[in-house]
């Protein structure tokens, strides 16, 4: 797996959308794992923009919708208290 750090969530979403679009073009029947909730709206809006502008077709691939990530602990913003 490759980790690509971006400066903002918006930049990360735009980059992720381009990667998803490239995958769907190369493999139209790819299974997409999609997050739900408030996390990915910028990514999804960019995918809609790409679909409208370039005719990207998502109809051949199934999706798997994730409703949370209980295995990933919350990120600490401050050091733990002694």
Secondary structure, DSSP 8 states (H G I E B T S, - for coil): ------SSHHHHHHHHHHHHHHHHHH-TT--EEEE-TTTTHHHHHHHHHHHHHH----TTS-EEEE---TTS----SS----
